[in-house]
């Protein structure tokens, strides 16, 4: 289970970095599916609360 949580955390971090890079390049929309990002963030919040 620990490996799965690490992978999810890395995925969440990678999405944040890609979104920030796109913002710095001048894109107004996110290249990442917002629904997918929201589900990953909610899942990680639930895990952090435990």
Protein Blocks (a to p, Z undefined) as FASTA:
>chain_A
ZZmmmmmmmmmmmmmmmmmmmmmnopabdfbdfklmmmmmmmmmmmmmZZ
